[in-house]
């Protein structure tokens, strides 16, 4: 299982339907749109991309669960590269 969680030391603030994230060093701000903000709030360290897509599919009309999983996967990759989230990937431990 791969859990996705917000990185310790990363802070964020809700601003309307957006989220503004400050990285660990306090030097870089990232703002998320309304959709990204919904997903950001769901990062609990327990669920993987497929579980998040299943849990969120009823909140996004007109997009299949498979498309949502693909979009969430790309979003996770971007946030992981920016070092804003931790992704527990079992294959990385091998």
C-alpha positions in Angstrom: 0.0 0.0 0.0 1.2 3.5 -0.8 0.1 6.2 1.5 0.3 9.9 0.5 0.7 12.5 3.2 1.6 16.1 3.7 5.3 16.5 4.6 6.0 17.5 8.2 7.2 21.1 8.3 5.1 22.1 5.3 2.4 24.6 6.3 -0.7 25.6 4.4 -3.6 28.0 4.7 -7.0 27.9 3.1 -7.8 31.0 1.1 -11.4 30.8 -0.1 -11.6 27.7 -2.3 -7.8 27.7 -2.8 -4.9 26.4 -0.6 -1.6 28.2 -0.3 1.4 26.0 0.7 4.7 27.1 2.2 7.6 24.6 1.9 9.7 23.4 4.8 12.4 26.0 4.3 9.8 28.8 4.3 11.1 30.1 0.9 8.6 28.9 -1.7 4.8 29.4 -1.9 2.6 27.1 -4.0 -1.0 27.8 -4.6 -3.6 25.1 -5.5 -6.8 25.7 -7.4 -10.1 24.5 -6.1 -9.7 20.9 -7.3 -6.1 20.6 -6.1 -7.2 22.0 -2.8 -9.9 19.3 -2.3 -7.3 16.6 -3.1 -4.7 18.2 -0.8 -7.0 18.0 2.2 -7.5 14.3 1.6 -3.7 13.5 1.9 -3.8 11.5 5.2 -0.8 9.2 4.8 -3.1 6.2 4.6 -4.5 6.1 1.1 -3.0 5.6 -2.3 -4.0 7.3 -5.6 -6.6 4.7 -6.4 -8.2 4.9 -3.0 -8.3 8.7 -3.1 -9.9 8.5 -6.6 -12.5 6.1 -5.3 -13.3 8.2 -2.3 -13.4 11.5 -4.3 -15.2 10.2 -7.4 -18.6 11.4 -6.2 -17.3 14.9 -5.7 -16.3 15.4 -9.3 -19.0 14.9 -11.9 -18.3 14.1 -15.5 -14.9 12.4 -14.8 -14.5 8.7 -14.5 -12.7 7.2 -11.5 -9.9 6.1 -13.9 -9.4 9.6 -15.2 -9.5 11.0 -11.7 -6.8 8.5 -10.6 -4.6 9.5 -13.5 -5.0 13.2 -12.7 -4.4 12.6 -9.0 -1.3 10.6 -9.9 0.1 13.5 -11.9 -0.7 15.9 -9.1 1.0 13.7 -6.6 4.1 13.5 -8.8 4.3 17.3 -9.0 3.9 17.8 -5.3 6.4 15.0 -4.5 9.0 16.6 -6.8 8.4 20.0 -5.0 8.9 18.1 -1.7 5.5 19.1 -0.3 4.3 15.5 0.3 5.6 12.2 1.4 4.7 9.2 -0.8 5.2 5.8 0.8 6.2 3.7 -2.2 7.0 0.1 -1.1 9.0 -0.5 -4.3 11.4 2.2 -3.2 12.3 0.2 -0.2 13.5 -2.8 -2.2 
